[in-house]
Amino acid sequence: MPGRTRRVRVIALALFSFFAIALYTRSGSTIDDYRDYAERTLEKSLRRGGSKDSGVGGGAVIPPDVGSEKQLRLEELDATTSTFREDVVTTSTRPVAQAVPSTTKAQGLPQLEALKTTTPTAAALATSATPSPTSSAYVGLPAITDDDSIPDERGEGKVNVDIPYDRPTSSAIHWVSMIEHFPVSSTIQLPTGKASSIPTIQHKFAKSANNGADMDRLRVIKAAAVHAWYGYREKAWGHDEIMPLSGGYKNPFNAWAATLVDALDTLWILGMEAEFQEAVDLVATIDFTTSPRNDIPLFETTIRYLGGLLAAYDISGSKHTILLDKALELGEVLYGAFDTPNRMPKTYYMWKPAFASQPKRAESRVVLAELGSLHMEFTRLAQLTGKPKFYDAVARITDELQAWQNSTRLPGMWPTLVDASGCGKPEQVDHGTTFSTPGGDGYMSTEQPVRVDISGKVMSQAEDEVNRKFRDAQEKLAKAGDARTAGGIVGTIAKYDGSRDATYDKPESDSYSAERNGGIVGKIQVEDDASHSNSKRQLDDEPARVRTPPVKSVLHNITRDQETTRQHSGSQHSLSGADVCIPQGLGSSSRHSSEGFTLAGMSDSTYEYLPKMWLMLSGQVDQYRSMYEASMDVVRKKLLYRPMTKDNREILFSGDLDVAVNHSSPTKDTMETFKAVGSHLVCFTGGMFAMAGKLFDRPEDVEIGRKLTDGCIWAYNVTATGIMPEDFFLVRCADQKKCSWNETLYHEVLDPYHVQRAQAADLNYEPDMPVLPAVPVPATPWAAIPATPTVPDLNKRQLNVADILVPAPSIASVAYDPNIREVAGTSPEKPPQTDTLPKPPYAVYTPPPPLSHAEFVAQKIEAERLPPGFKSLTSRAYILRPEAIESVFYMYRITGEQYWRDRGWEMFTAIQGVTRTTWGNSAIHDVTQVATEQVDSEESFWLAETLKYFYLLFDEPDKWSLDEWVLNTEAHFFRRTG
């Protein structure tokens, strides 16, 4: 026993020593650890359907264990590229302050616990944000988690991150600036000349009691805002959004307290300064260098967070420097998304180290508004911090938009989806094999080899070597008698015989090497459908897929000279998708499908920011004015329409236009399809037209703004709840000047096929056909056998099968005697064949006659609850949107007419009546029902925009004057300069 005990102790001591040594070794991560981490992360992501090009630029650093001040040297990564050299960055933990506010009875206001976080100042961030090319970076790495996989390139969208707010951040992955792969050679500077003379926007209000404020209505609106704020404070403090029905919370925007940051300037405007200070104290604890999300949605983060921080700093008199510090911290993170060859940003920025360190391109399908709505926030950040790189980032987008503006399918406007990759793709045909191409999420698709003229040299998309291998494999299969590949390229497209699904075969060699974009050699693999599951972006019926195996190291990089050489060499590997990059500016995301042009969602704030940027820059950059005027001239001609209304109201809406290319035409003519749509989102256009009309001396645009705003008010008034639906179709008048209500025309629109329906009924309807009972069948020994129905050759109108079917004998139920020999196909005991169905005429179900045109229309209106003039309601919801009251606010400030205040009050009371909950206000499911269902959601813009616009409508008109401030698309106030 003593000997066994000693052996156990020795073994235990040895194991303890082994683990202690391993733990000590692990605590000092080296570059090998980083490489191993990155390789495994990328390899895992590729197995899940990701791609190397999913990574985006910038940089990241991961702090060591809690309390560690350890500095870990990242040496030169690759002698051939000599990139990734970084300033010394000391990483340390930043604990989060107590999340739940406490209440001090003496003051009667919530107070935060003492803050435990020290936040770097703007000066410190500015110093550390510009890396030196001769210094090194220091990183430490945690274990790989499932969160480190590469998601779809287009980003995660609006997703809920279900985490507690007071989570520890010491072990979180953190971002830090890195050397850029594609730095600018010269920075576009903010204009410094003399400011132009800016016309007055606001109406000159006469002096009156309370300086023009409507105090009674202001008190009611402020009470609603206080109710919403304290619901958030009590139930969702520090989270992105409150769930106003259940009292829960959601984190769809990186869990950085979106509602709180978004509402900062609202609190100040409403005089809630104690609540404002409490919120500022929490802002100091937010760490914008880390997030539970894999990506950062650039557009939403810019307008809500960056805009909210800058506005709060401006509107509070520039006294709270922590707000500017935090804005700069966030701005540095977002700036990493612009590190692409053409400086167009990644709109969903993958900030984690495994991806952020990689070269990347912008996507080939970018939402226009996400690209063109970053300007005001980045420009204001540049003005306040004196860092022109932020203005440079968005000025380059403006230049690209202007260069493309008159070359789109609808010259003067831009489509809703844009190819921002900077890579032109060869002409393609739809369907067929798909494979990845450089430039974000571009996918090439071909059914036949496509020949493209590039720099005077005609190139075949199916490379000679690939075709040779395919032909060899085809011949071998053909000799073996396999006819499935006749006439097609093996592994790509097989001939379809019409009798079954098309089949696809692998070539003899299932892969070949091709130079990948970025100089990384990969392999193209053509696989059977059954060999793996589809990724999210692949169609179910894809015949073959191209994959890239894990690369040697994700730290492999290319120099800018190599990038330039690839872009101009003319050596494209078209079939593989390697180096198919014809340098270009912004372009169409699709050459074959139609493109949408609209002022509504996906485009809206791009156009809104053009006059506002001209205003922010004091009229010194006339580029924004010329772009706005060119686009609005097209909008007036192509998109604006007057709907037919029962009271013949002279109002306007902005519709959609789909433009397709007629490829059968030698001149490639375009084909336009107008859609008489309406949406709550597009209601901002009234205020935009009116404000720009004042700025650019276009009085007719002010009148257009009036009619557009009145159109949205009309849409509010015609529903049961008094609230405008989210999306709908109207009936377009042929003439904007003369348009009277036409009941006959309206009914034709609701029931366009009533003539065909009546004709079809006349052909098949037989009103005199007798309906006879089924003839009973005499009982026979066979009738007792369990039956299988047999169906005679009946007309499709005979629907009542139970009345016309009778049992038939089941062969399987008849006993079989092998000793009885059948003669001439009959059994000795088999009874004679008899009919099992009654003689004609059969019993026939006769449907009722079809509805008349008038009956159909009446039932449609009642069933769909259509207000007069509405063709259809594609979305009946209301999600607390601000766009309608936004334009009402602008129209009041510009015209001074009491009409707009009265209409705004009606809108407010209608919304409050159906959306108020215990903890705030909720979205509603159906505005056409008085007893509508509430939805457990309250967007951050309810406090940031909607309630703010309602309050400003009744506040002193000159207190927050449009001649001193300019508002971003999230209603955040930026002080005008000059």
N, C-alpha and C positions, 0 to 999 in steps of 0.2 A: 504493500500500500504506500509506504513512504516514497519508494522509487517511482511509482505511478504518479503520485502527487507532484514530485519534482519535475517529471516530464511534462505534465500538464502546465505547470507554471512556466517552464522554459518555452513551451509552444505559445502560450498566451503572451509572454513577454516579446517573443519574436514577431508575432502578429501585430502587437501594439507598436513595436518599433517600425515595422514595415509601413503601417498606415500613417504613422507620424511623419516618416520620411516622405511618403507620397503626398501627404497634405502640405508639407513644407515646400516640396518641389512645385506643387500646383499653384501655391499662392503667388509665385513669381512668374506670371504668364509671359511667354516670349513670343517673338514673331512666328515661331513654328506653331504655337497654340493658335495664333490668329489665323494663320493660313489653314490649319486643320479645321478650325471652326467655320471659316468661310467656305471651304470646299465642301464640308458635310452639309452646311446649310443650303448651298446652291444645288448640290446633288439631290438633296431631299426635295427641294422645291421643283426641280426639273422632273423628278419622278411623278410629281403631282400635276404636271402640265404647265409649269412655269417656263420661263425662258431667261437666258442671261440678260437680254436687253430689258428685262423688266426692272432691273436695278436703276436707281437714279442717283444723281450727283449730290454734292454737298459733302458731308462727312459725319462721323459719329465717334463718340468715345463712351466707353462703359466704365463707370466707376468701380473700384474694387470693393471689397467687403466693407461692412459698416464701420465707420470711424477711421478707415484707412486713409493715409495721406501718401501712400506709396506711388512713386513715379516709375513708369515702365517704359523703357526706351524702345521705340519702333524704328529700327534701322532701315537703311535703304532697301526697298523691296525688290527692285529689279534693275540690274546694272544696265540693261539695254534701254529702258524707258526713263529711268531716273525721275519718276514722278512720286507722288505721295510723300512729300517731305513737309513737315508741319512745325508750327511753333510748339514750344513747351507748354503743355496744358496740365495743370495740377487738378486732379479729380478728387472730390471729397463728397461726403454725404450731405444732403439737404433735407432734414426732416420737415414734415408738414406740420403746420400749426394746428392746434385743436380746431376741428371742423365745425362743431356745433356751437352756435353763439349762445352766450348766457345773458341774462337780463339783470340789470342793476335797478333796483326799485327806486333809488333816489332820483335817477334820471328818467326812468320809465322807457329807456331805449335799449336795444340789444347791444352788448359789448363783446368783443372777441377776447379770448384768453390771450395772455401775453405771447407775442410772436416769438418763435424760436428760430426763425430763419433769417439769415443775412443774405440779402439779394445784391448782386453786383450792380454797380451804377452804370449809366450809359457810357461814361468815359472808359470804364474798365472793359466793357463789352466792345467798345469801338477799338480799343487797343488790341484785344485778343482776337478780334474777328478778322484781321488781315494777316494771314500767315506769311512767314518768310520762306522763300524757296531754299534757304540754306540751313534751316533748322529742322528739328525732328518732332514727331508726335509721340505722345505717351498714352498707351491704352491698356486697359485690363478687360478681361472678358468673362462673363458668367457662362453657365451651362446653356446649351442650345435648348430652346423650347419649341413647342408646336407653333408659337406665334411667329417664328422666324421663317416660315414658308412664304414664297412669293405668291401673292394673290393675282387675280386678273389684272392686266396692265391698266385697265380703265379705272382701277380703284375700287374701294369697297362701297362707295356711295354713302348714303345715310344709314349707318348701322348703329345699333345700341350696344354699348360696352357696359356690361353689367358688372360693376365693381363698386366697392364701398369707397366713399370719398377719402377717408382717412387711411388709405392704404400706405404702407411704407414705400418710400422711393429710393432707399439707399441701394437696393440691388437692381434698380431699373436700368435699362439701356438709355444712354444719353447721347444726344446729338452734339457735335462740335464742328466748327467750320474747317474745311480742308482746302488744300490747293485745288484750284479749278482745272478741269480738263480742257475747257474751251474759254479761256478768259478773253475779254474784249481788248482790242488793241488801243482804243481810245474811248473815253467815257463821254456820253452826251450830257452836257451840263444844263442845269436849270437856267432859264432865261434871266438875265440880270439887267436888261435895258429898262427904259422908262415905261411905266405902265400906260396902257392905252386908256382912253376915256371910255368908261363902261356906262352904258345907259342905265337909268334907274329901273328897277324891276317892280318894286312895290307901289301900290296906290298911295297917294298922299292923303292920309286919313285926317279928318277934322278932329279937333280937340273935343272930348266928350267926357262924361262921368267915368271914373275908374280907368281913364286913358283908353277907353274903347273895349275894355274887358267885360265879358258877360259873367259876373261873379257867381250867379246862381248855378249856371250850367258848369262852370269851372269846378265848383265844389263837388258836384255829382261825379264828374269825370275823375277828379283827383281821388275821390273815395274808392272808385273802381280800381284805380292804379294801386292805391295802398292795399286794398284787399288782395289783389294779385301778387304784390310784392311780398306781403307777409305770409301768404300761402306758400310761396316758394321758399322763403326764409325758414319757415317752420318744418317743411316736409322735404325739401330738396336742396338745402343749402350746400353750395359747392358743386352741385351737379349741373349738367347742361340744361335739362328741362324737367319741369314738374308734370306729374300725371294728375290733373286736377280733380278727377272723380275718385280715384282710389287713394290719393295722397302719396303715391309712389314717385319714382323719378326715372329718368332715362339719360343716357350719355351718348347721343348720336354724333357729337362734334368733338371728339378727342378728350372728353371728360375734363375740360378746362373751364367749367362753370360758365357756359355760353349765355344763359339767361342773365346772370349777374353782370358779366362784362358788357353784354348787349344793352343792358338797361341803365348803365352808369349815367349817361348824359340825360336820360329821362328823369332820373332821381333828382339831378341838379335843377333841371328846368321846373319841376314840380315843387321845388323848395324843400325837398326831403334831404337836407344836408347831413343830418346825423346818420341816416341810412346810407347816404353816399359815402361817408367816411368809413363806416363799417365795411362796406363793399370794397373800398380801396384797400383796407387792411387785409382782406382776404386775397385780393389781387396780388399783393406782395408775396403770397405763399405759392402762387401758381408757378409751376416749372414748365415752361414752354419747350424745353429741350427733351422732354420725354412724354410718352403717351401710351396708353394701352392699345391704341390702334396701330396697325402696321403702316398706315399711310396718313397723310394730311390732305384733306380736300382743300385745294388752294383757294378756290373762289369763296366758299363759305367761310373759311378761316379768315380770309382777308377782309370781307365786308363786315363780318360780325365781331371778330376779336380785334384785329388790327384797327379797323375803323372805330370800334367802340373805345379802345384805349386812347387813340389819338383825339377823338372827340371829347372824351372826359377830361383830358389834359387841357385842351383848348378852352372848353366851355367853363371850366372852374378857375380860369385865370392863370393857367400855367404854374400853379402853386404846388401841385402834387407831382413832384419829379419822378416818383416811383412809376407813375403811369407811362411816362415817356421811356423810362428805363425798360419797362416790360414790353412796350411797343417795339423798341429796338431789338430786344432779345428775340421776340417773335419774328421781326422782320429779317434778322440774320438767318434764322432757320428757313423761312420761306424763300429767301434769296437763293438758296441752294437748288431750288427747283428750276432755275434759269440756266444752269450750267449744261447747255446743249450746244451742238455745232452751230445752230442758227439762232441761239438764245431765246427760242420759244420755250415756255415753261412746261414742265410736267404738271398737269393739272391735278394729279393725285401723286403726291410726293412721297416716295418710299424712303423714309429717313433713317432706318436702322443700318448699322454698320455693314452688314453683309451685302447690302444693296446700294447704300448711299455712296460707297467708294467707287462705284463703277461708272464708266462712261454711259451715256444714254441719249436718246432722242425724244423729242416730243411725239405724241401719238399722231396717227394719221386720221383719227376720228375724234376731234375735240369739239365740245359744245362751244359755240361762238361766244355766248355770254361769259363762260368760264375763262375765256382767253382775253376778252375785251373789257372786262369789268374789274380790273386790278389797278387802274390808273390813278384814281383819286387818292386811294390810301397810300400807295407807294410814293406818289408825288408829295403828299403832305408829310410823310415820314422823312423824305429827303429835305424838305424845307425846314423842318424842326430840328433835325440832327446835323444838317450840313453835310450829309453823305450823298453825293450825287449819283452813286451807283444804283440807288433805288429808283430814281427818276429814269436813269438810263435803261433799266430793265423794262419799264413799260413804254418808254418812248420808242424802243425798237419794235414793239408790237404795233404801235400806231403807224410807224413807217411801213410795216409789212401790210397792214390793212389798207392803207392808202394806195400802195403800189398795186394791190389786187382789185381795188374797189370797182374800177371801170372795165374789168376783164371777167367778171363773173357771168353766170348765165342770165342774171338780171342786173345789168350794169348799174352801179350806184348803191346796191345793197350786197350783203354777204349772206350765204346760206347758213342754216342753223348748225350744220356740221362742217368742220374745216379740217383739212389735212395740214397739220402744223409741223410735220416731221422734217420738212426741208428736202425730202427725197421724192422725186417724180418716179412713178412706176410705168413700165411699158404698157401699151394697150392690152387689155385683157378681155376675155369673154366670161360670161357668168357660168357658174357651176363647174364641176369637175374637181380635179385634184387641187388641194390647197396646201400651201406651205408658207412658212414664215418668211418675211422679208425685213430688212432693216428699216428703221424708222418707226418704232413704236409698235402699234398693233396692226400694221398692214399685212394683209394676206393676199397672195396671188392666187388666181384661179384660172384654169385653162382646160379646154377640151382638145385643142389641137395645138401643135407648135405655133407660136406667134412670132412673126418676124418684125423687128423693131428697128427703125432707122435712128441710130445714135451716132452723132458727130460724123455723119456721112457714111458710116459703115453699117451695112445691113447685118444684123445678128439674128440667129435663130434662138428662140427661147429654149428649145430642146437642144442641148449641147450635143455635138457630134459624138463624143465619147459615150454619153448616156444613151443616145439613140442606138449606137452600135451594140451596147449591152442589151438593150431592150429587144432589138431585132434578133440577136442571137437566141435570146430566151424564147422569143416568139416562134422562131423557126423550129426549135427543139420541141416546143409544145405542139406545134402544128404537125410535125412528123409523128408525134405520139398519138395523133388523132384527136387532140383537144381542139375543138372548133370554137371554144368560147372566146379566144383571143383574135379570131380572124378579123382583119381589117382594123385593128387597134393597136395601140402601144401597150405592151405588157406592163402590168402594174399601174397603169394610169387610167385608161378608158377601154372597156371591152364592149363589143357590139351587143346590143340589146335585141333579143330575138322576139320580144313581145309576149312570150308565154310565161316568163318568170322574171324575177328581179335580175338586174344586171349583175354580172359576176366580175370579180377582179382578181388577178393573179399576181403573185410576186415574181420578179425576174430571178434569173439564176443567182445573181448576187444581190443580196437584199440591202446593200448600202454602197455608197461611194463617197469619197472625200470631196469636200468643197471648202473653199476658203470662206470662213464666216466673216461677217461684218465685225470690224475691230481687229482683224488679223488673227483670230482664233480658229484653228482648224477643227472642224466638226465632221459629222457624217450625216448623210441623208438616208433615212430609213423608210422603205415602203413596206407597210405591214398590212396583214389581213385585218378586217374589222373585228374579228373575234379575238385578236391577240391582246387587246387592251381596251380599257373603257375610254369613252370620249371625255375630253376636257370640256370645260364650260363653253368654249368658243367654237367648238367643232360641231358640225351638223351630224345628225344621227346616220345619214346615208353617205358619209364621206367615204370614197373608195380607198383612199390612201392618205397617209399622214407623214409629215416630215418632222423628225425630231433631231435635237442636238444633244449628244451625250454630255455628261458632266465634264467641264473643262478642267484642265490641269490645276488651275488656281483662279479664283475669282479676282485675285489681285493683279492678274495679267492685264496689261494696259497697252494702249497704242499712243504714239506721239501724235501731235497735231500735224506734223509733216506727213506722217503716214495717212492720216485722215484726209488731208488735202489731196495726196496722191491717189487715194482710192476714188475720191469724188470726181477727179478729172481724168482718170486714166482711160476710161471707156471700156474697161475690162469687166464686163458683167457676167456673173454666173446665174443666168436668169432662172433656169429651172429650179435650182437649189435655193434661190432666194438670196444668194450671197452677192453682195456688191451691186444689187440692182438699185442704184441710187443716182438719179439724174438731178443734180442740184437745182432747186427751185425755191420760190417764195411760198407763201400760203397758196393753197389750191383746193380743189374739190375733193371731198372724201370718196367720191364714187364717180366713175366716168359713165356709168350705164343707168343707174337708177335715178329717179327724179330727186330734185333738191327742193327743200322747203325754205321759203322766205317769209319772215313774219316780224312783227314788233312784240309778239307775245313771248312766252317762256322759251328759253334756250337762246334768245337773241336780245331780249329787252334792254338790259342795262348797258350793253355795248353802245347802243344809240343814245341812251340817256346820258352817258358820261361824256359824250362829245361836246355839247354846249357847256356842261359843268366844268370840264377841264379847261376850256377856253376862259371861263370865268375864274377858275383857280389860278391860272397863270396870267391873270390881268390882261388878257387879250394880246399877249406878246407872241403867242404861237397860233398864227392864223390857220394852220393846218386843221385844227379841230373844227373851226367854223366851216371851212370849205367842205370837209368830209360830211358834216351834219347836213348842210344845205343840199349837197348832192344826193344824199340818201333820202331826205324828206321829200324832195321833188319826185322821186320814184314812188315813195309811199303814197303821196297824194294822188298820183295818177293810177297806181296799180292796186293798192291795198285798202284805201278808205272806201267805205260804202255806207249808204243810208238804208236802214232796215224798214220794212213795212210795219207800221204800228197802227193800232185801232184808233188812236186819237190823232193820227197823222202828225206826230211830233217830229220836228226837224232835228234829228240827232244823227250821230255818226258812230260807226264802229270800225275797227281795224281788223281786216281778215287775213287769211293766209293765201299764199300763191305757191303752187308746186310747179316747177319748171323741169321739163325733161328734154333730152336731145333726141331728135328724130334721126336715128342712125341710118335709116333707109333713104334719107334725103342726101343727095350729093353735096349740098351746102350745109348739112348738119343743122338744119333749122331747129329752133326750140319750140316746144309745145307747152302752153301755160294752162293750168287748171286752178280756177279761183274757188276758194272755200269761204262761204259767208259764216265764219265762226265768230264767237265771242268768248271772252274769258275774263275772269277777275284779274289775272296777272296783267293783261294789256291795258287795264284802266289807268295805269300811270301815264299813258300817252297824253291825256288831257293836260296835265300839269307840265309835261315836257314841251308840248307844242306852244303853250301859252308863255312859259318862261323864255324859251328860245325866240319866240316871236318878238318879245320885248327887247331881248339882247341884240338881235340881228336886224331889227327894224323890219319885221315881216308881220304887219298887222293882220293879214289874212290868216296867219298861223295862230294868232291869239283867238280868233273866231273859231277856227277848227278845234282848238283846245276846249273852248266852251261847249261845242257840240259833242265832242268825245266824252267830256265829263258828264254832260247831261244824259248821254246814252247810258252810262253806268248807273246814274241815279234812277233812270227809267227801269233798268233791269232789277234794281232793288225794290222798286215800288210794286212790280207786277207779281211777285211771289207771295205765297201765303204767310211766310214769316217776315216779309219785308226785307229780305236779304238776297243778294245776288248769288246765283249758282256759280260753281267753279268753271264749268265749260259747257257750251251749248252751240246750237246752230240756229240762225235766223233766216228770214226770207229777204233777199236783196232786192232793192228797188232798181229798176232799169235806169231811172233818172234821179240824181240827187236833188234836183231843184223841184221836180213835181212828182209826188208820190202819195197817192190816196189809198186808203184801205180797200182791198179787193177780196171779199169773202170767197168768191169762186176760185181765184188764184191761190189763196191760202189753202183751201181744201184740196186743190190739185197737188200742191206741194206735199201735203200730209198723206195723200193717197194717190200716187202717180200711176198706179197700175189697175185702177178700178175697171177700165174698159177691158183689159185683157182678162181680168178675173171674171167678169160677166160673160165674156165670149167662151172661156173655158167651161164655165158652168152650163151654158147652153148646149155645148157639144155632148156633155156626159150626163146631164140631169134628165131623168125619166120620171116625171111626176105621176104618170098613170100606171106604172108597173105595179102589179098586185103583189102584196106581201103575203105569201101563203105559208101555212104551217108545214113543217117537215112531215113527209109521208112515213108512217111507222113501218118497220120491217118485220115480216112474220118471224116468229121465234123459231129457231132451228138449233140442233145440237151445236152448230158452229157459233151461234150467237152468244153462247155462254162462255166461249173461250176469251181470255184477256185479249183485247183488241189493240191494233195499231191503226191509227186513222189513215185513210187515203183521201187525197184531195183531187177533185176533178178539175178540169180546165175551166176555172171560173174567172169572171171579170174582177179586176182589182177593187171595184166598188163594193163587192160582197165581203163585208168586214166581219160579220158575226159568224165566225167559223163554227161555233158550237151548234148553230141551227142547221148547218149544211153538211156536217160530217157524221158518218155512222161508223160503227166498229167494223173492222175487217179482220179476218182470221190471222193469227200469228203463227207462222210456219214453225217457229221455235217451240211453240206450245203443244204441237201435235206429237203424240208418242210415235216413235219410229221402231218398226219391227224388221230387223235385218233378214228374217226368214221369208218375208214377203217380197217377191220380186216384182218391180214395176215394169209394166209393158207399155211401150210407146209413150213414155214420159208421164204415165198416170198411175196412181195407186189404186188397188182394188177397193179400198175402203174410202177413197176420196169422193166426196159428194160432188154432184154436178156444179159447174160454175154458174153463179147467179149474180145479177147486179146488186150491189149493196147500197145504192143511193136511189133516192126518189127520181121519178121521171121529171123532165122539165115541165113547167117552169120551176126553177129553184126558188127557195125563199131568199130574198134579196134585202139587204139593209139599205135603205134610202136615206142619205144625209139630208139635213135641212137645207133649204136654198141659201146661197151665199148672201152676205150682208150687202145691202145697197151702199152706194158711195156715201150718202149722208149718214147712214148708220155706222159705217166703218170709221168715218172721221169723228163722229160723236164719241164712239167708244174709245178711240185712240186718245183723244184729248182727255177724257175722263180717267182712263187707265194710267196714262203717263203724267197726268196733272200738268199739262202744257199750258203755260200762260199764253194769251193771244199774241200771235206773231212769232212764237218759238216753233221751229221745225222739230227739234229734238233736244234733249238734255243729256249730254254725254257724261257729266258729273254734277250731281245735285248737292255736293258737300259745300260747307264753308269752313275753312280752317283758320279763321281769325285774321284773314288777309287785310293789308292796309292800303292797297293800291287805289281803291275808289276814294277813300277819305283823303288820301294824299293829294289827288287832283282837286278835290273840293277845297282843301286848304290852300293850294296854290292859286286857284281861281279867286278865292276870297282876298288873298293878299294882293293879287294883281289888279282886280277890278274894284274891290271895296264894296261889293253888293251884298246886302243882307240875305239875299236869296240863298247863297251858298251856306251860310251859317244855319239857316232853317232846315235845309236839306240834310246837312251834316248831323243835326240834332235828331232828326228822324232816323237816320242810319244808326246812330249810337243807341237810342232807346230800343230799336228792333234787335240789335245784336245783344245787348245786355239782357233782354227779356228771355232769350232762349239759350244763352251760353254760360250764364253765371253758375258756378258750382261752389261747394264748400271751400275749396282751396284755390279758386281762381276762376278761369273761364275755359271752356272746352270747345273744341271743334264740334260741328254737328253733321249728321249723316245726310239729311235731306231738307233743303230749304223750302220745298214745296209742301211740306207737312207741318201743320201747326204743332202737333204733338210729336215733334221730331226726336230722334235718338241722339243723345250726346255721345261723343267719342272721347276717350280718356287721353287727350293730347292737348298740349298748349305750347305752340311754337314760341321760341324766344322773341320773335318779332311782335308778339302781342304787346309786350311792355316796351320794346325798343322802337316800334314804329306806330302800330295802330292807335294805342292809347296816347302816344305822344302827339300824333297829328290831330286827334280829337281835342286834346288839351290846347294845342297851339291855335286851333281854329277859333277858340273863344278867349284866348289870352290877349294881352295888350299887343296890338299889331306891330308896334315899333320895338317891342322888347327883344325879340329875336328876329331881326329884320333880314329879309333876303338880300338886302343891299350890303350886309355885313358878313353874312354867313352863306355857305353853300353846303347842301346836304348830300351825303352819298346815298346809294340805293337802299341802305338799311336805316335811313333817316338820321345818320350821325352828323353832327354839326362840325364843320371845319371852318376855321376863321379865314376869311378872304385876306389876301395880302395885297399891298400896293394901294 
